[in-house]
Amino acid sequence: MYHIVTVQDAVTAFADFMEPTDAELALTSIEMPVILAEVDLLDAQITAMEHTPNEVDARRVRRARNRVLAARRDLANSPAAAMLPGGAA
C-alpha cells in the first residue's frame, strides 16, 4: 500500500524567491496606462461579440484601439521607456 503525502513544503519552498522585485513592480506601474487601455479594448471587443454588431460597438472598439495606440505612443516617448526591457539592440 502506498501512502499519499502532501508536497506542500516542496511547492511553497520558493515562495519568497518567486515574488516580484521592486524594479519589476516599478515597471508594472509605468506600464499601467497601457495595461488599462488594453483591458478596455478587450472589454469593448467582448461586448461587440456578445450580440449582433452595430455602429456603436464599432465606434467603441475603434476608440478603445486608439486609446491603446496613444498609451503605447506615450510610453514609448516617455523618459521611462529607457527602463523597459527589450527594444533595439
Secondary structure, 3 states (H helix, E strand, C coil): CCCCCCCHHHHHCCCCCCCCCHHHHHHHHHHHHHHHHHHHHHHHHHHHHCCCCCHHHHHHHHHHHHHHHHHHHHHHHCHHHHHCCCCCC
